[in-house]
Amino acid sequence: MRYSSRMPGSVMPGAGAHPRIPQAQTSVANSQILGYLGRALSLEFTAGQHYLAQASLAKFRQEISYAEGFVTLANEEFQHANLITDRMVAQGALPAGSVLRPAGSANNIAEALKSCEEREIALIQLYTEATQYCANMGAQEDHALFSRLLEEEQSQLMRVQAWLQDYFQMMANTYQPDRSFL
């Protein structure tokens, strides 16, 4: 799914984006790790859905650069969902069904970015916990995946926060109060 013909990226990965899955399963499935993977999948899909909704809202407000940024974030979240699903399959499981939080409406970019920030923080919290659990259990492959996802979510959060800061700076520069009372 593409936002526009000018925008790079796609919701669906190309053939080269699929990691090679080893034929032999390297570890016994751990129900706690599968639980983390399932929750991560739900949160990633929820975030992707939310970002696509924010892209559409931004488009209708004629905020095209933000719309494109939201689509990029959605694509990244769907790539994460792909990695998580691959890891579940490698452990002999399939996604059981994701429960998605509804996308929220935003009347302006500040509201949209704040709602995106909330979703990124939820993912970071989950990946922090999952990474620690996998480290404690010696689950190296799962630890590597959750660490990678944690890093990427932290990067996305920093990007969202920078957009929010830039937006407020732009608004402050645009707003020039009339200093007279007349």
C-alpha positions in Angstrom: 0.0 0.0 0.0 1.5 3.3 -1.0 0.4 6.8 0.1 1.3 8.3 -3.2 3.4 7.4 -6.3 6.0 9.9 -5.2 6.5 8.4 -1.8 9.1 5.7 -1.3 8.3 2.5 0.7 5.6 0.1 0.9 3.5 -1.6 3.6 4.4 -5.0 2.1 8.1 -5.9 2.2 9.8 -7.0 -1.0 11.3 -10.4 -1.4 14.7 -9.3 -0.1 13.1 -8.0 3.1 12.2 -11.5 4.3 14.9 -13.0 6.6 15.9 -16.6 6.0 14.5 -18.8 8.6 16.7 -21.7 9.6 15.3 -25.2 8.9 16.0 -26.6 12.3 14.3 -25.0 15.3 17.1 -23.8 17.6 15.2 -23.6 20.9 12.2 -25.0 22.6 9.3 -22.6 22.5 8.9 -20.7 25.8 5.3 -19.7 26.6 6.4 -16.5 28.2 8.4 -15.5 25.1 5.5 -16.5 22.9 3.3 -14.3 25.0 5.7 -11.3 24.5 5.7 -12.0 20.8 1.9 -12.1 20.7 1.6 -8.8 22.6 4.3 -7.2 20.5 2.4 -8.3 17.3 -0.8 -6.7 18.6 0.9 -3.5 19.6 2.8 -3.3 16.2 -0.4 -3.8 14.2 -2.2 -1.3 16.5 0.5 1.3 15.9 0.6 0.7 12.2 -3.2 1.1 11.9 -3.1 4.2 14.0 -0.3 5.8 11.9 -2.2 5.1 8.7 -5.3 6.8 10.2 -3.2 9.8 11.3 -1.8 9.9 7.7 -5.3 10.1 6.3 -6.3 12.8 8.8 -3.1 14.8 8.0 -3.8 14.5 4.3 -7.3 15.9 4.7 -5.8 18.8 6.7 -3.3 19.4 3.8 -0.3 18.5 6.0 1.3 16.3 3.4 4.8 16.1 4.9 3.3 14.8 8.1 1.0 12.4 6.2 4.1 10.9 4.5 5.9 10.7 7.8 3.0 8.7 9.3 3.0 6.3 6.4 6.7 5.7 6.8 6.1 5.0 10.5 3.3 2.6 9.6 5.5 0.8 7.1 8.2 0.4 9.8 5.6 -1.1 12.3 4.4 -3.5 9.7 8.0 -4.6 9.0 8.3 -5.2 12.8 5.1 -7.3 12.6 6.7 -9.3 9.8 9.9 -10.0 11.9 7.8 -11.0 14.9 5.6 -13.4 12.9 8.8 -14.9 11.4 10.1 -15.5 14.9 6.8 -17.1 16.0 6.9 -19.5 13.1 10.5 -20.3 13.9 9.3 -21.3 17.3 6.6 -23.5 15.9 3.7 -21.1 16.6 1.4 -19.0 14.5 -0.3 -15.7 15.5 -3.4 -16.6 17.5 -5.2 -13.4 16.7 -4.3 -9.8 17.5 -6.6 -7.5 19.5 -6.1 -4.0 18.1 -6.7 -0.8 20.0 -8.8 1.5 17.9 -7.1 4.3 16.1 -7.7 7.7 17.7 -8.9 10.8 16.1 -6.7 13.9 16.2 -7.7 17.4 15.4 -4.2 18.7 14.7 -0.7 17.5 14.4 0.2 18.0 18.0 -2.6 15.7 19.1 -1.6 13.1 16.4 2.0 13.2 17.5 1.1 12.9 21.2 -1.0 9.8 20.4 1.9 8.3 18.4 4.3 9.0 21.3 2.0 7.0 23.6 2.1 4.0 21.2 5.8 4.1 20.9 6.2 4.3 24.7 4.0 1.2 25.1 6.2 -0.7 22.6 9.4 0.4 24.3 8.1 -0.7 27.7 7.1 -4.1 26.3 10.4 -4.6 24.5 12.4 -3.5 27.5 10.7 -6.2 29.6 11.0 -8.8 26.9 14.6 -8.1 26.4 15.4 -8.4 30.1 13.4 -11.7 30.3 15.2 -13.2 27.4 18.6 -12.1 28.8 17.7 -13.8 32.1 16.5 -17.0 30.3 19.5 -17.1 27.9 17.2 -17.0 24.9 19.7 -15.4 22.6 17.7 -15.3 19.3 14.7 -13.8 21.0 16.9 -11.4 23.0 18.5 -10.2 19.7 15.1 -9.7 18.1 13.6 -7.8 21.1 16.8 -5.7 21.4 16.6 -4.8 17.7 12.9 -3.9 18.0 13.6 -1.9 21.2 16.3 0.1 19.4 14.1 0.8 16.4 11.2 1.9 18.6 13.4 4.2 20.6 14.6 5.7 17.3 10.9 6.2 16.2 10.0 7.8 19.5 12.9 10.2 19.2 11.7 11.0 15.6 8.1 11.6 16.8 9.3 13.8 19.7 11.5 15.8 17.3 8.5 16.3 15.0 6.5 17.5 17.9 9.2 19.9 19.1 9.6 21.2 15.5 5.9 21.7 15.2 5.7 23.7 18.5 8.7 25.8 17.4 7.1 26.5 14.0 3.8 27.5 15.8 5.7 29.8 18.2 7.5 31.4 15.2 4.3 31.8 13.3 2.3 33.3 16.2 3.1 37.0 16.4 0.8 38.6 19.0 -0.4 42.1 18.4 1.3 44.1 21.2 -1.3 46.9 21.2 -4.6 47.0 23.0 -6.2 48.9 20.2 
